[in-house]
């Protein structure tokens, strides 16, 4: 907590926490809806499988860790950063919404097929889920300010009393939070998802 407070201010941390709470709520909602509506399980699993990169599906061990890092720590944050450059508020949150909805669908399917095993899948996913989603939310919280600065810059074009903002300063803040917090937390999440999740899941078999 002390490391986080030294890198980001309380407002950004509070915003990240709000994003995280919303993300958890969406996962719970997706789980309940999937469990209640009893969808076509085969189509759901095929759809989920198609969304996963081939590198993740085919890799194991440390290769799988690296695949998770490539996807979650590099590709997705880059997508979020690009979306944050578009002067539309919260567009970059789409990546988080998709990321938190997918586990909810899988949890719902797991509970339908075998309630005990499904519950085990949920419990085994909690460690890496919390790390991964909170890392995304921290990044989204600072992207909020970058996106806000871009929108202010555009508004200044049409205003006489221009509001002073520094895009370069905000971009440096984004880089700092990514390097110091988001990337390390994502690396931890990758190891948890590859190794710890299976250990916890085996306890329910």
Residue pairs with C-beta under 8 A, 6 or more apart in sequence:
3 180
3 181
4 13
4 138
4 181
5 13
7 176
7 177
7 180
7 181
8 16
8 138
8 141
8 142
8 177
8 181
12 138
12 141
12 142
12 145
12 177
13 138
13 141
15 141
15 144
16 134
16 137
16 138
16 140
16 141
17 137
19 93
19 96
19 136
19 137
19 140
19 141
20 133
20 134
20 137
23 96
23 97
23 99
23 100
23 133
23 136
23 137
24 100
24 133
26 97
26 100
26 101
26 104
27 100
27 101
27 103
27 104
27 107
27 129
28 104
29 104
30 100
30 101
30 102
30 103
30 104
30 105
30 107
30 108
31 104
31 105
31 107
31 108
31 111
31 122
32 108
33 104
33 108
34 44
34 104
34 105
34 107
34 108
34 109
34 112
35 107
35 108
35 111
35 112
38 112
41 109
41 112
41 113
44 105
44 109
45 109
48 102
48 105
48 106
49 57
51 102
53 67
53 71
55 67
55 70
55 71
56 64
56 67
56 68
56 71
59 66
59 67
61 194
62 194
64 194
65 190
65 191
65 194
66 190
68 186
68 189
68 190
68 193
68 194
69 186
69 187
69 190
72 132
72 135
72 186
72 189
72 190
73 135
73 182
73 183
73 186
73 187
73 190
76 95
76 99
76 136
77 136
77 139
77 178
77 182
79 95
80 92
80 95
80 96
80 136
80 139
80 140
80 143
81 92
81 143
81 174
83 91
83 92
83 94
83 95
84 91
84 92
84 143
84 146
84 147
84 150
85 146
85 147
85 150
86 147
87 147
87 150
87 151
87 154
88 147
89 147
89 148
89 151
90 144
91 147
92 140
92 143
92 147
93 140
95 136
96 133
96 136
96 137
96 140
99 132
99 133
99 136
100 133
103 125
103 129
106 121
107 118
107 121
107 122
107 125
109 118
110 117
110 118
110 121
110 122
111 118
111 119
111 122
112 118
116 204
117 204
117 205
119 204
120 200
120 201
120 203
120 204
120 205
121 201
123 200
123 204
124 196
124 197
124 198
124 199
124 200
124 201
124 204
125 197
127 192
127 196
127 197
127 200
128 189
128 190
128 192
128 193
128 196
128 197
131 185
131 186
131 188
131 189
131 192
132 185
132 186
132 189
132 193
134 185
135 181
135 182
135 185
135 186
135 189
136 182
138 177
138 181
138 182
138 185
139 174
139 177
139 178
139 182
142 170
142 173
142 174
142 177
143 174
145 170
145 173
146 167
146 170
146 171
146 173
146 174
149 165
149 166
149 167
149 170
150 167
152 163
152 165
153 165
153 167
155 163
156 162
156 163
